[in-house]
Amino acid sequence: MNVPDESLYNEFSHSGNKESLKALFERYRLSVVLFVFGYVRNIDDAEDIMMDTLP
């Protein structure tokens, strides 16, 4: 089932549904890492920054 991002975010922010947050994290984890990698040019640092950025 493809739940829209907005619905997942609302579920997490209003009821604290950690599964919704996990779904968003999994959906965007790689994108965030690659975005940060474009700046820091080190994949390990990019992953660390992503982990610090996303809960």
Backbone as ProteinMPNN parsed JSONL, in Angstrom:
{"seq_chain_A": "MNVPDESLYNEFSHSGNKESLKALFERYRLSVVLFVFGYVRNIDDAEDIMMDTLP", "coords_chain_A": {"N_chain_A": [[0.844, -1.182, 0.0], [0.609, 2.157, -0.882], [1.117, 4.75, 0.935], [0.544, 8.196, 1.209], [3.108, 10.678, 1.805], [2.34, 12.874, 3.389], [0.221, 11.85, 4.908], [1.554, 9.897, 6.417], [3.312, 11.529, 7.868], [1.464, 13.09, 9.305], [0.245, 11.107, 10.879], [2.396, 10.382, 12.504], [3.076, 12.846, 13.75], [0.724, 13.574, 15.105], [-0.134, 11.35, 16.586], [2.096, 10.014, 17.372], [2.914, 7.727, 16.063], [5.245, 5.436, 15.533], [5.781, 3.664, 13.49], [4.954, 4.983, 11.212], [6.833, 7.019, 11.072], [9.095, 5.457, 10.688], [8.526, 4.404, 8.149], [8.665, 6.731, 6.571], [11.33, 7.385, 6.992], [12.645, 5.159, 5.823], [11.825, 5.532, 3.217], [13.118, 7.88, 2.387], [15.775, 7.779, 3.151], [18.058, 6.965, 1.527], [18.032, 8.968, -0.435], [18.576, 11.257, 1.081], [21.141, 10.639, 2.047], [22.601, 10.555, -0.373], [22.264, 13.186, -1.25], [23.583, 14.654, 0.784], [26.103, 13.53, 0.49], [26.913, 14.711, -1.88], [27.838, 17.139, -0.971], [29.738, 16.614, 1.097], [31.411, 14.639, 0.117], [32.155, 12.155, 1.131], [31.173, 9.02, 1.872], [30.771, 7.717, 4.333], [30.73, 9.846, 6.169], [28.511, 11.175, 5.129], [26.461, 9.335, 5.662], [26.566, 9.35, 8.459], [25.802, 12.005, 8.979], [23.223, 11.949, 7.927], [22.016, 10.176, 9.734], [22.132, 11.754, 12.007], [20.425, 13.722, 11.268], [17.892, 12.668, 10.514], [15.479, 11.274, 12.63]], "CA_chain_A": [[0.0, 0.0, 0.0], [1.41, 3.365, -1.013], [0.532, 5.81, 1.759], [1.192, 9.477, 0.935], [4.004, 11.211, 2.837], [1.6, 13.75, 4.298], [-0.526, 11.007, 5.848], [2.519, 9.312, 7.347], [3.783, 12.588, 8.762], [0.37, 13.443, 10.215], [0.102, 10.017, 11.847], [3.481, 10.474, 13.481], [3.051, 14.086, 14.532], [-0.463, 13.676, 15.95], [-0.333, 10.228, 17.51], [3.378, 9.424, 17.743], [3.03, 6.427, 15.412], [6.635, 5.244, 15.135], [5.814, 2.939, 12.214], [4.842, 6.002, 10.167], [8.144, 7.658, 10.985], [9.989, 4.465, 10.095], [8.209, 4.347, 6.719], [9.244, 7.93, 5.949], [12.788, 7.241, 7.068], [13.056, 4.2, 4.8], [11.512, 6.101, 1.905], [14.005, 8.994, 2.025], [17.127, 7.592, 3.684], [19.062, 6.97, 0.469], [18.034, 10.295, -1.059], [19.266, 12.194, 1.979], [22.566, 10.276, 2.03], [23.197, 10.987, -1.641], [22.269, 14.645, -1.251], [24.658, 15.094, 1.678], [27.356, 13.087, -0.124], [27.273, 15.729, -2.862], [28.534, 18.22, -0.276], [30.873, 16.212, 1.927], [32.245, 13.742, -0.701], [32.592, 10.999, 1.907], [29.936, 8.291, 2.104], [30.614, 7.46, 5.769], [30.293, 11.101, 6.787], [27.149, 11.442, 4.659], [25.563, 8.469, 6.425], [26.523, 9.865, 9.837], [24.999, 13.234, 8.974], [21.832, 11.525, 7.729], [21.542, 9.606, 10.996], [21.956, 12.859, 12.939], [19.35, 14.577, 10.763], [16.616, 11.958, 10.606], [15.385, 10.578, 13.911]], "C_chain_A": [[0.888, 1.243, 0.0], [0.719, 4.523, -0.293], [1.271, 7.111, 1.467], [2.034, 9.961, 2.122], [3.253, 12.041, 3.866], [0.828, 12.944, 5.339], [0.397, 10.376, 6.886], [2.998, 10.338, 8.356], [2.701, 12.959, 9.782], [0.16, 12.367, 11.275], [1.172, 10.099, 12.925], [3.332, 11.707, 14.363], [1.848, 14.177, 15.47], [-0.593, 12.544, 16.965], [0.964, 9.547, 17.926], [3.601, 8.037, 17.154], [4.44, 6.24, 14.85], [6.764, 4.471, 13.826], [5.707, 3.908, 11.039], [6.179, 6.703, 9.972], [9.147, 6.717, 10.33], [9.774, 4.372, 8.587], [8.792, 5.546, 5.983], [10.756, 7.852, 5.914], [13.275, 6.303, 5.966], [12.859, 4.767, 3.395], [12.563, 7.116, 1.453], [15.45, 8.849, 2.47], [18.189, 7.712, 2.588], [19.153, 8.335, -0.207], [18.788, 11.31, -0.218], [20.769, 11.906, 1.98], [23.225, 10.785, 0.757], [23.262, 12.505, -1.756], [23.438, 15.175, -0.419], [26.018, 14.71, 1.097], [27.836, 14.095, -1.17], [28.036, 16.895, -2.243], [29.811, 17.748, 0.409], [31.839, 15.273, 1.216], [32.871, 12.594, 0.095], [31.335, 10.263, 2.341], [29.706, 8.004, 3.589], [30.134, 8.708, 6.501], [28.851, 11.421, 6.392], [26.139, 10.592, 5.428], [25.448, 8.93, 7.875], [25.646, 11.111, 9.933], [23.525, 12.907, 8.807], [21.258, 10.988, 9.028], [21.327, 10.687, 12.044], [20.756, 13.72, 12.554], [17.994, 13.933, 10.903], [16.583, 11.161, 11.896], [15.402, 9.067, 13.772]], "O_chain_A": [[1.814, 1.351, 0.804], [-0.154, 5.187, -0.853], [2.502, 7.132, 1.476], [1.717, 9.691, 3.28], [3.497, 11.927, 5.067], [0.787, 13.313, 6.512], [0.075, 10.324, 8.073], [3.082, 10.057, 9.551], [2.984, 13.122, 10.969], [-0.076, 12.682, 12.441], [0.892, 9.909, 14.109], [3.449, 11.619, 15.585], [1.944, 14.798, 16.528], [-1.099, 12.747, 18.069], [0.95, 8.617, 18.732], [4.389, 7.256, 17.687], [4.786, 6.814, 13.817], [7.765, 4.615, 13.124], [6.305, 3.679, 9.988], [6.603, 6.95, 8.843], [9.957, 7.143, 9.508], [10.739, 4.272, 7.83], [9.35, 5.399, 4.895], [11.385, 8.212, 4.919], [14.224, 6.629, 5.252], [13.654, 4.498, 2.495], [12.865, 7.203, 0.263], [16.27, 9.722, 2.187], [19.127, 8.496, 2.728], [20.25, 8.799, -0.517], [19.548, 12.125, -0.743], [21.578, 12.832, 1.921], [24.299, 11.384, 0.812], [24.222, 13.044, -2.305], [24.189, 16.04, -0.87], [26.977, 15.476, 1.199], [29.04, 14.303, -1.324], [28.804, 17.566, -2.933], [30.849, 18.404, 0.315], [32.976, 15.118, 1.66], [33.965, 12.124, -0.22], [30.522, 10.806, 3.089], [28.567, 8.043, 4.054], [29.244, 8.638, 7.348], [28.065, 11.884, 7.218], [25.075, 11.084, 5.804], [24.362, 8.904, 8.454], [24.847, 11.248, 10.859], [22.672, 13.507, 9.461], [20.126, 11.314, 9.385], [20.437, 10.562, 12.886], [20.146, 14.366, 13.405], [17.044, 14.57, 11.359], [17.537, 10.455, 12.224], [15.328, 8.354, 14.772]]}, "name": "protein", "num_of_chains": 1, "seq": "MNVPDESLYNEFSHSGNKESLKALFERYRLSVVLFVFGYVRNIDDAEDIMMDTLP"}
